[in-house]
Amino acid sequence: MTDFKTHTIETAPAAAKPSLEKANKAYGFVPNLLGTMATAPAILDGYLALADIFGKTDLSETERQIILMTNNRLNGCEYCMAAHTSISQMVNVPTDVIEALRNDTPISNPKLEALREFTTVINQTRGWPTRDDVSAFLAAGYTEQSVLEVILGTSLKVMSNYTNHIAETKLDDAFAPNAWVSQSRDAA
């Protein structure tokens, strides 16, 4: 693999500096994922814009994290699983939900489990769920809007997960307590 540079605000291309400065202000540091994405300012800006848009869906914070963490696990992204475990803890996602997502076990809440299952179907079928898959998701209390919002969250994770795979992004110290090892990395 190529050794991708993890930029700081000082070393980043000029077009990426404003986004890194904003991230530094929000998090108190520049996450390595964003420093890596800064190599191509368009992906950095696209990722941040899509993350902002995803935050405006009708889904709760817990539901959004279920979509993100399910995709992280399925895509074998160790960096994002650790980061989103940390984020989930910060926004008070229930501990049992976080553990189920990290361990690929069912979530005890039936509606949230339906979301995890549907997200899995969207990822594994590359967006070709069966009518029965969609019907089961809708029967669990979700809407057609929710179907499309699962696709939005899945798209967001393609950007970050694939970047981390190729760049082998180093885990930030802030996320290290939640390190996670993919069971599927070697299979990919």
N, C-alpha and C positions, 0 to 999 in steps of 0.2 A: 504494500500500500504506500501511497504517497504520504509524506509527513505534512499534514495540514497544520497550518499555523493557527494558534488560538490568539486572536488579537486582543490587545488592550485598547482603551480609548485612544491612547497615544499612537499606537501602531496601525490602527484600522484605516482603511481607505476613507477619504473625506466623506463620501456619501453614507458611510456606516456610522460615523461618529455620533450624530444626533441620536440614533437609536440606542447605541451603547450608553450614552450619557443618561438617557431616559431610564434604561434598565438599571444602571448604577444607582440612580436616585430612588427607584422603586424597591430594589432588593438590597441595597447597601454594598453590592458587588456586581461585577459583570459575569453572569453564568458562562461557563466554558462553551456551552452550546451556542450562545449568542456570539461569543468571541470567535468561534469557528465559522459561523454563518456570515460574519462580517467580511470574510474573503470575497463573498458575492453579495454586495449590499441589497440586491433585489430579493434574494431569498430571505435575508434577515428582515427586510421591510415586509415582505409578503407573509412570513411566519407571524410576525408581531401583529400585523393587521388582521390576519385570520384568527389569531388567538383572541384579539379584542372582539371581533365579530362573534366568535363562538361564545364568549362570555355574555353576550346579549340575547342568547336564545331563551326560550321559555323553560328550559331545563334548570333544575336546581343545581347548586354547586356539587352536591353529592352525585347527581346524575351525570353531570359533565365529567367528573373525575372517573366515574365508572367507564364511560366511553373511552376516555384517554388512557386509563390504566389497562383496560382490556386490550386495546390496540398495542400498547407498549409491550404487554406480555406476549401477545400473539406474534408480534414482530421481533421479539427477543431483544428489546432495547434496554440494556442494563442501566444506562445513564438515565433515561426517562422514567424507568420504574422507580429508581431511587429519588429522583427529583419530584415526581408526582406523589410518591409516598409522603415526602416532606410537606409538599403543598397541601395534600389531603389532611394531614395532621393539623396544619396551621388553620385550615378553614373548617375544622371540626367534623370531617367525615367520620362516621362511626368506626371505631377500631375494628369491629368484626367485618365491616364492609372492606376496609383496607386489607385485612388479612386474607379474606376470600379472594380478592383481586390478585394479590401477590402469589397466592398458593393455588390458583385455579380451582377453587372450590365454590359450591353454590352459596349465594347470598341468602340469608334467612328470610328477608323481606321479599315476598313473591313478585311484587311489581319491579323492584330493583333487579331481581334475578332475571326477569323477562328482558330487561334492558341489557344486562350482561350477555344473555344468550343471543339476543338479536344483534348486538354489536359483533359478537363472535361470528355469526352467520354472515354479516356484511363483509367482514374482513376475510373470512375463509373462502367465501364464494366470489370474492372480488366484485361485490355489488349485484349478485344474481340470486337474491333470496327467492324461495318459492312463495306461491300465494299463501300457503299454509303458514310459512314463517311470518309473513306480514300480518296475516289474520291473528295469529297468536299474540303478536306484539300489540296490536290494536285492542285485542280482547283483554289484555293486562291493564288497560287504562291509558295507553299512549295514543297519539293522533298521527295523522299523515304528516303533519308538521314535524313531529318527533322523528319519524322515519328519515326525513331529509336532514334533520339536525344530527342524527347519528352519522350520516354520510359526511357532514361538515366536520365533525370531530375526528372521524377516521382520516379525512384528507389532511387535517392539521398534523396528525401523528405520522403520516407518510413523510412529511417534510422533515420533522425532527428526528424520527427514528432512522430514516435512511441516511441523513447527514451524519448522525452519530456512528452508524455502522461503517460508513466509508472513511470517516475522519478518525475513528477510534477516539472519540472525545473523552478526555480525562474527567473523571467524576470530581466535582467541586467538593471541597472540605465540608461545606454546609450540608451536602446531601449524603456524605459518607456514612453517617450512622444508619442510614436506610439502604445501604448497598444491597443489591439483589443480583443473583446469578441466573442467567437464562438456562432453561433446560433444553431449549430448542436451537441454540446458537450453532452447535456443531451439525445439526440436521439441515440447517439452511445452506 
